[in-house]
């Protein structure tokens, strides 16, 4: 994702998010969300500025895919499973997922992570001329993990045309024993600006039949200049 600063004020930043300049035509054809213009206020909230442009792109995208608005919100499977999203405001959640600028990165700062229990405190584990590293560790929230998995079960049922209700999926998942940890690490440059966030999630699941599964995944978001100078 390419982020460009459009304007700066005391109230916040006007930003444009777009696919990389070398993105293939088919990549652009698959999405209507970008470019998106966002106002990132000084309090950390985001507001979509070009919603009308996105609305027009949605209509063109649906027409090209030979779909109508009735398909909005449904899940289908082509080259991948995906939800037919038609809400321009959904781009805010996409951008927030890769946003590193709203985090208070300092020793002792309180940090929260989805699908974990409570809040954690950032600890600085290294500091040098190239910047610092902060980390925080959580225990997973078993109920939140089971709910996420149950929602996935509902999606699979829709795609496979074998519907399952969320209540039924939650009841099935409630028979699983879930535990694990989430470790979040931030790297910052010498000026204190975040350059990388790494989230390592380790889940241990015991099925009703006693079978044990381990799921370990790492998600990294890196922020760097697209060129050698801050244009």
C-alpha positions, 0 to 999 in steps of 0.5 A, spaced: 500 500 500 502 506 498 501 512 503 501 519 500 501 526 505 496 531 501 495 536 507 498 537 514 494 541 519 494 542 527 487 538 526 491 532 523 493 529 516 489 528 509 492 522 506 491 518 500 492 510 500 493 507 493 495 500 490 503 501 488 504 505 482 507 498 479 500 494 481 498 490 475 491 492 471 488 485 474 490 487 481 486 494 480 480 491 477 479 486 483 478 492 488 474 499 488 477 501 494 483 505 492 485 510 491 482 512 498 483 519 501 482 519 509 483 525 514 487 522 520 485 527 526 490 528 531 486 524 536 487 518 532 480 517 528 479 516 521 474 519 516 473 518 509 473 524 504 472 521 497 466 516 499 462 519 493 468 516 488 468 510 491 460 509 490 461 510 483 467 505 483 462 500 486 457 500 481 462 500 475 465 494 479 459 490 480 457 491 473 464 489 470 462 482 475 455 482 472 453 482 479 447 487 482 447 490 489 443 484 491 449 481 492 452 486 497 454 482 503 454 475 500 460 471 500 463 467 494 468 463 492 472 464 485 480 464 486 479 465 493 473 466 498 471 473 499 465 477 501 462 482 496 463 489 500 459 495 498 460 499 503 465 505 502 466 506 509 469 499 510 476 502 507 477 505 514 477 498 517 482 496 512 487 502 513 486 502 520 489 494 520 495 497 517 496 503 521 502 504 525 501 512 527 496 512 532 500 507 537 503 510 543 510 507 543 513 508 550 516 504 556 510 503 560 504 505 555 498 501 555 496 497 549 490 493 547 490 487 542 484 484 539 482 477 541 486 477 548 484 478 555 485 485 558 490 490 556 498 490 556 504 494 558 509 496 552 516 494 555 522 497 551 527 491 550 532 494 546 535 501 544 540 504 540 543 509 534 538 505 529 532 506 534 528 502 539 524 496 540 518 495 544 514 489 546 508 486 549 505 479 551 498 477 552 494 471 553 488 469 548 481 470 549 478 463 548 471 465 547 473 471 542 477 465 538 472 461 538 467 466 536 472 468 530 472 461 528 464 460 528 464 466 524 468 462 519 464 456 519 458 460 517 462 463 511 464 456 509 457 454 510 454 459 505 460 458 500 458 451 500 451 452 500 450 448 506 448 454 511 449 454 518 447 459 523 452 462 528 448 460 534 450 452 531 457 454 529 458 457 536 455 451 540 460 446 536 466 451 537 464 451 545 467 444 545 474 446 543 479 448 549 483 454 546 489 457 549 495 461 547 499 467 547 499 473 542 506 477 542 506 484 539 513 487 537 514 494 535 520 497 531 521 505 531 527 509 528 531 514 532 526 519 531 521 515 535 517 513 528 514 506 528 517 502 522 515 495 523 509 491 527 510 484 528 504 480 531 506 472 533 500 468 535 500 461 538 494 457 539 493 451 542 486 447 541 484 441 544 478 438 540 473 434 543 476 427 541 482 429 544 486 431 538 491 437 539 492 442 534 498 448 534 497 454 530 502 459 529 502 465 525 506 471 524 503 478 521 508 483 519 506 490 517 512 495 515 512 502 514 518 505 509 519 511 505 517 509 497 523 513 495 529 516 498 526 522 500 519 524 504 515 527 498 
